[in-house]
Amino acid sequence: MSSLIKPEVYDILYMEEQYTKYKCLFEYGVDFTDSILDVGCGTGLFYEYLSNLHGGLKARYVCLEPDPGMLEIAKNRSNNPLIIFIRAYGEELPIREESFNLTIAISVWGVLSKVPESLLGLKSSVSRGGVVVVTGYPGTFKVDPPSID
């Protein structure tokens, strides 16, 4: 798999926008203390954000990313041996259902294929009362997110 953006320039192009999205999650009171699945983790910016700006990461954290270059940068960004890195696509989550209290897919909406099935998979990854957050880049929304209740 080859990404549209070269992994080595991703942070330069998108860090500010990504950090703005992460800040919104905190403003909405999303809980980051138990278990997090980061679908499309890219270069690991969200892990870095949590670690540096909010007292360190105390949650079980799984990074899922299909691009090997992005995943390598994410691995190098982390000094936490407890983080699990998985090379996989968001459309086919290789995890057990109800394994996380938070699943995020930040800036992933526009690259998901099989959107309804993907959203159902993301929903099934969280336990009862868990939260799923999916965002995209402006202009990538081909359809409105369907109801996944």
Backbone as CSV, one residue per row, in Angstrom:
resi,resn,N_x,N_y,N_z,CA_x,CA_y,CA_z,C_x,C_y,C_z
1,MET,0.847,-1.185,0.000,0.000,0.000,0.000,0.879,1.230,0.000
2,SER,0.541,2.152,-0.795,1.243,3.418,-0.869,0.241,4.527,-0.556
3,SER,0.600,5.396,0.386,-0.318,6.472,0.746,-0.215,7.601,-0.272
4,LEU,-1.229,8.442,-0.299,-1.235,9.589,-1.191,-0.220,10.636,-0.756
5,ILE,0.029,10.703,0.537,0.988,11.638,1.112,2.192,10.842,1.589
6,LYS,3.361,11.282,1.233,4.562,10.591,1.700,4.636,10.699,3.221
7,PRO,4.874,9.572,3.887,4.895,9.581,5.355,5.835,10.617,5.955
8,GLU,6.976,10.852,5.314,7.962,11.773,5.882,7.541,13.242,5.824
9,VAL,6.507,13.582,5.058,6.033,14.975,5.029,4.646,15.141,5.656
10,TYR,4.030,14.056,6.089,2.675,14.110,6.638,2.577,15.104,7.797
11,ASP,3.487,14.998,8.751,3.420,15.870,9.930,3.534,17.341,9.551
12,ILE,4.400,17.650,8.599,4.585,19.032,8.167,3.279,19.578,7.595
13,LEU,2.596,18.769,6.811,1.376,19.220,6.150,0.152,19.247,7.064
14,TYR,0.044,18.291,7.989,-1.226,18.097,8.693,-1.185,18.177,10.219
15,MET,-0.021,18.349,10.822,0.047,18.343,12.285,-0.884,19.370,12.922
16,GLU,-0.865,20.585,12.441,-1.693,21.635,13.045,-3.179,21.282,12.973
17,GLU,-3.633,20.814,11.811,-5.040,20.433,11.665,-5.393,19.258,12.569
18,GLN,-4.514,18.274,12.630,-4.778,17.119,13.481,-4.861,17.540,14.950
19,TYR,-3.924,18.359,15.393,-3.926,18.807,16.783,-5.207,19.577,17.111
20,THR,-5.739,20.344,16.163,-7.001,21.055,16.377,-8.130,20.052,16.616
21,LYS,-8.157,18.983,15.848,-9.179,17.941,16.032,-9.026,17.267,17.390
22,TYR,-7.795,16.988,17.785,-7.572,16.349,19.090,-8.038,17.260,20.222
23,LYS,-7.751,18.538,20.098,-8.178,19.503,21.119,-9.703,19.494,21.265
24,CYS,-10.405,19.376,20.146,-11.872,19.311,20.188,-12.360,18.108,20.989
25,LEU,-11.669,16.982,20.863,-12.060,15.799,21.628,-12.011,16.079,23.122
26,PHE,-10.974,16.763,23.574,-10.874,17.108,24.988,-11.956,18.093,25.398
27,GLU,-12.252,19.041,24.527,-13.294,20.022,24.834,-14.666,19.372,24.960
28,TYR,-14.885,18.280,24.225,-16.151,17.550,24.319,-16.152,16.540,25.453
29,GLY,-15.060,16.423,26.170,-15.011,15.554,27.337,-14.836,14.080,27.040
30,VAL,-14.240,13.743,25.912,-13.992,12.337,25.587,-13.003,11.759,26.594
31,ASP,-13.261,10.533,27.070,-12.439,9.873,28.084,-11.276,9.124,27.421
32,PHE,-10.063,9.433,27.854,-8.861,8.812,27.297,-8.127,7.975,28.328
33,THR,-8.821,7.429,29.310,-8.126,6.800,30.430,-8.166,5.282,30.458
34,ASP,-8.918,4.627,29.614,-9.030,3.174,29.719,-8.346,2.463,28.564
35,SER,-9.002,2.415,27.421,-8.443,1.696,26.277,-8.829,2.433,24.993
36,ILE,-7.825,2.622,24.127,-8.011,3.404,22.910,-7.565,2.592,21.705
37,LEU,-8.412,2.568,20.681,-8.039,2.039,19.383,-7.932,3.229,18.438
38,ASP,-6.754,3.444,17.881,-6.491,4.555,16.973,-6.420,3.984,15.556
39,VAL,-7.544,4.045,14.845,-7.650,3.494,13.497,-7.139,4.535,12.506
40,GLY,-6.164,4.150,11.706,-5.531,5.111,10.812,-4.619,6.027,11.596
41,CYS,-3.801,5.453,12.470,-2.970,6.250,13.380,-1.937,7.092,12.658
42,GLY,-1.707,6.806,11.377,-0.741,7.601,10.624,0.623,7.567,11.259
43,THR,1.195,8.736,11.502,2.542,8.838,12.055,2.556,8.871,13.583
44,GLY,1.423,8.617,14.209,1.367,8.580,15.665,1.190,9.929,16.328
45,LEU,0.634,10.889,15.614,0.458,12.223,16.183,-0.459,12.234,17.402
46,PHE,-1.523,11.418,17.383,-2.445,11.442,18.517,-1.769,10.895,19.768
47,TYR,-0.994,9.837,19.606,-0.237,9.320,20.750,0.681,10.407,21.303
48,GLU,1.388,11.092,20.411,2.296,12.156,20.838,1.523,13.264,21.564
49,TYR,0.367,13.633,21.026,-0.452,14.677,21.630,-0.856,14.288,23.053
50,LEU,-1.346,13.072,23.210,-1.750,12.610,24.537,-0.567,12.566,25.500
51,SER,0.545,12.077,25.016,1.727,11.922,25.868,2.309,13.252,26.326
52,ASN,2.392,14.200,25.413,3.072,15.460,25.714,2.200,16.521,26.351
53,LEU,0.926,16.563,25.990,0.113,17.688,26.416,-0.871,17.375,27.541
54,HIS,-1.053,16.141,27.859,-2.090,15.820,28.841,-1.623,14.810,29.877
55,GLY,-0.440,15.023,30.396,0.037,14.245,31.521,0.427,12.817,31.213
56,GLY,0.713,12.515,30.000,1.131,11.164,29.642,-0.038,10.256,29.352
57,LEU,0.255,9.196,28.672,-0.756,8.238,28.276,-0.848,7.135,29.317
58,LYS,-2.045,6.951,29.871,-2.248,5.928,30.887,-3.176,4.814,30.406
59,ALA,-3.670,4.935,29.200,-4.623,3.970,28.645,-3.896,2.871,27.878
60,ARG,-4.566,1.734,27.729,-4.106,0.701,26.788,-4.326,1.298,25.410
61,TYR,-3.315,1.241,24.549,-3.356,1.974,23.286,-2.942,1.058,22.142
62,VAL,-3.815,0.968,21.127,-3.527,0.158,19.946,-3.578,1.069,18.723
63,CYS,-2.495,1.082,17.949,-2.388,1.868,16.718,-2.582,0.941,15.529
64,LEU,-3.525,1.279,14.675,-3.790,0.488,13.477,-3.578,1.379,12.260
65,GLU,-2.729,0.928,11.332,-2.382,1.741,10.160,-1.986,0.822,9.006
66,PRO,-2.541,1.044,7.799,-2.183,0.186,6.678,-0.869,0.533,5.988
67,ASP,-0.428,1.782,6.094,0.776,2.208,5.382,2.023,1.892,6.213
68,PRO,2.921,1.050,5.695,4.101,0.660,6.481,5.018,1.833,6.817
69,GLY,5.124,2.817,5.933,5.959,3.986,6.218,5.407,4.814,7.363
70,MET,4.102,5.030,7.354,3.457,5.776,8.442,3.623,5.016,9.765
71,LEU,3.397,3.708,9.714,3.479,2.892,10.928,4.895,2.905,11.504
72,GLU,5.887,2.888,10.652,7.277,2.934,11.120,7.562,4.247,11.845
73,ILE,7.085,5.357,11.298,7.266,6.651,11.973,6.541,6.647,13.313
74,ALA,5.327,6.103,13.351,4.576,6.023,14.614,5.340,5.201,15.646
75,LYS,5.904,4.080,15.235,6.683,3.240,16.164,7.888,4.006,16.701
76,ASN,8.560,4.735,15.829,9.741,5.492,16.251,9.382,6.669,17.151
77,ARG,8.165,7.172,17.027,7.711,8.304,17.828,7.445,7.873,19.277
78,SER,7.116,6.622,19.455,6.715,6.123,20.769,7.900,5.548,21.530
79,ASN,7.956,5.853,22.800,8.939,5.216,23.670,8.243,4.286,24.666
80,ASN,6.990,3.990,24.415,6.192,3.161,25.313,6.113,1.739,24.757
81,PRO,6.755,0.768,25.413,6.750,-0.601,24.897,5.393,-1.296,25.020
82,LEU,4.445,-0.677,25.688,3.128,-1.292,25.872,2.151,-0.965,24.747
83,ILE,2.523,-0.043,23.856,1.654,0.285,22.732,1.748,-0.836,21.711
84,ILE,0.605,-1.206,21.180,0.551,-2.255,20.163,0.352,-1.592,18.808
85,PHE,1.205,-1.942,17.852,1.120,-1.424,16.487,0.695,-2.557,15.564
86,ILE,-0.339,-2.315,14.777,-0.868,-3.339,13.876,-0.983,-2.747,12.478
87,ARG,-0.422,-3.454,11.509,-0.591,-3.033,10.115,-1.869,-3.673,9.588
88,ALA,-2.893,-2.845,9.408,-4.193,-3.348,8.954,-5.040,-2.171,8.494
89,TYR,-6.115,-2.514,7.805,-7.058,-1.526,7.286,-8.224,-1.348,8.250
90,GLY,-8.765,-0.140,8.288,-9.916,0.159,9.132,-11.172,-0.581,8.719
91,GLU,-11.229,-1.008,7.465,-12.403,-1.731,6.985,-12.447,-3.171,7.496
92,GLU,-11.310,-3.680,7.940,-11.228,-5.065,8.415,-10.451,-5.084,9.720
93,LEU,-11.109,-4.676,10.788,-10.440,-4.559,12.079,-10.059,-5.936,12.627
94,PRO,-8.775,-6.159,12.884,-8.330,-7.447,13.407,-8.354,-7.493,14.939
95,ILE,-9.477,-7.093,15.504,-9.594,-7.043,16.971,-10.934,-7.646,17.385
96,ARG,-11.001,-8.015,18.655,-12.258,-8.551,19.183,-13.269,-7.436,19.388
97,GLU,-14.531,-7.803,19.248,-15.592,-6.830,19.489,-15.582,-6.399,20.950
98,GLU,-16.017,-5.176,21.171,-16.159,-4.586,22.504,-14.855,-4.622,23.297
99,SER,-13.732,-4.342,22.630,-12.417,-4.389,23.275,-11.930,-3.038,23.789
100,PHE,-12.588,-1.955,23.401,-12.090,-0.622,23.732,-13.215,0.249,24.270
101,ASN,-12.838,1.273,25.052,-13.859,2.240,25.463,-13.853,3.456,24.533
102,LEU,-12.806,3.584,23.706,-12.738,4.673,22.744,-12.081,4.172,21.466
103,THR,-12.747,4.392,20.353,-12.143,4.138,19.046,-12.169,5.447,18.276
104,ILE,-10.993,5.860,17.817,-10.904,7.075,17.019,-10.421,6.728,15.621
105,ALA,-10.935,7.455,14.659,-10.493,7.347,13.267,-10.430,8.781,12.752
106,ILE,-9.383,9.479,13.157,-9.245,10.900,12.867,-8.717,11.081,11.444
107,SER,-9.448,11.857,10.660,-9.109,12.146,9.259,-9.128,10.895,8.385
108,VAL,-9.994,9.960,8.708,-10.070,8.685,7.994,-11.305,8.589,7.106
109,TRP,-12.323,9.393,7.373,-13.608,9.256,6.674,-13.457,9.183,5.161
110,GLY,-12.686,10.043,4.567,-12.570,10.107,3.119,-11.814,8.962,2.476
111,VAL,-11.114,8.161,3.255,-10.359,7.043,2.681,-10.974,5.682,2.973
112,LEU,-12.068,5.653,3.716,-12.727,4.380,3.989,-13.471,3.895,2.747
113,SER,-13.282,2.641,2.426,-14.136,2.025,1.411,-15.209,1.264,2.190
114,LYS,-16.265,0.891,1.534,-17.346,0.160,2.225,-17.747,0.908,3.502
115,VAL,-18.150,2.153,3.348,-18.375,3.038,4.493,-19.349,2.466,5.530
116,PRO,-20.558,2.039,5.173,-21.457,1.530,6.216,-20.870,0.346,6.983
117,GLU,-20.237,-0.591,6.272,-19.634,-1.747,6.931,-18.478,-1.316,7.840
118,SER,-17.709,-0.348,7.367,-16.594,0.148,8.163,-17.081,0.789,9.459
119,LEU,-18.124,1.603,9.355,-18.658,2.253,10.551,-19.216,1.231,11.542
120,LEU,-19.870,0.204,11.027,-20.369,-0.846,11.924,-19.219,-1.564,12.614
121,GLY,-18.122,-1.793,11.886,-16.943,-2.407,12.492,-16.345,-1.537,13.572
122,LEU,-16.265,-0.239,13.319,-15.749,0.685,14.333,-16.641,0.670,15.564
123,LYS,-17.952,0.671,15.327,-18.893,0.650,16.447,-18.743,-0.635,17.265
124,SER,-18.545,-1.758,16.585,-18.444,-3.031,17.309,-17.153,-3.123,18.120
125,SER,-16.169,-2.265,17.839,-14.906,-2.316,18.576,-15.025,-1.763,19.991
126,VAL,-16.066,-0.977,20.255,-16.196,-0.365,21.582,-17.201,-1.121,22.446
127,SER,-16.935,-1.109,23.740,-17.845,-1.726,24.696,-19.066,-0.844,24.899
128,ARG,-20.075,-1.357,25.597,-21.270,-0.559,25.891,-20.863,0.735,26.568
129,GLY,-21.435,1.819,26.083,-21.094,3.130,26.624,-19.828,3.710,26.030
130,GLY,-19.161,2.954,25.159,-17.943,3.443,24.521,-18.248,4.499,23.473
131,VAL,-17.213,5.146,22.999,-17.350,6.245,22.054,-16.540,5.939,20.795
132,VAL,-17.149,6.243,19.638,-16.456,6.167,18.359,-16.426,7.572,17.768
133,VAL,-15.243,8.013,17.367,-15.092,9.331,16.749,-14.451,9.125,15.381
134,VAL,-15.129,9.605,14.341,-14.613,9.522,12.973,-14.638,10.928,12.383
135,THR,-13.505,11.360,11.846,-13.445,12.655,11.174,-12.803,12.473,9.805
136,GLY,-12.879,13.523,9.008,-12.245,13.524,7.691,-11.661,14.881,7.406
137,TYR,-11.091,15.003,6.230,-10.604,16.292,5.778,-11.722,16.979,5.019
138,PRO,-11.755,18.307,5.021,-12.783,19.009,4.251,-12.780,18.537,2.797
139,GLY,-13.960,18.334,2.259,-14.086,17.917,0.872,-14.018,16.424,0.646
140,THR,-13.835,15.628,1.704,-13.729,14.179,1.527,-15.025,13.447,1.838
141,PHE,-16.054,14.174,2.235,-17.290,13.537,2.619,-18.173,13.299,1.388
142,LYS,-18.127,12.091,0.876,-18.912,11.748,-0.312,-20.390,11.548,0.036
143,VAL,-20.644,11.056,1.221,-21.997,10.861,1.730,-22.009,11.243,3.187
144,ASP,-23.173,11.582,3.711,-23.290,11.853,5.127,-23.138,10.547,5.897
145,PRO,-22.533,10.616,7.083,-22.418,9.381,7.864,-23.800,8.793,8.144
146,PRO,-24.014,7.524,7.791,-25.299,6.900,8.080,-25.430,6.592,9.554
147,SER,-26.643,6.368,10.000,-26.877,5.985,11.382,-26.288,4.600,11.617
148,ILE,-25.555,4.442,12.702,-25.013,3.131,13.023,-25.580,2.599,14.335
149,ASP,-26.703,3.154,14.753,-27.356,2.660,15.972,-27.941,1.284,15.756
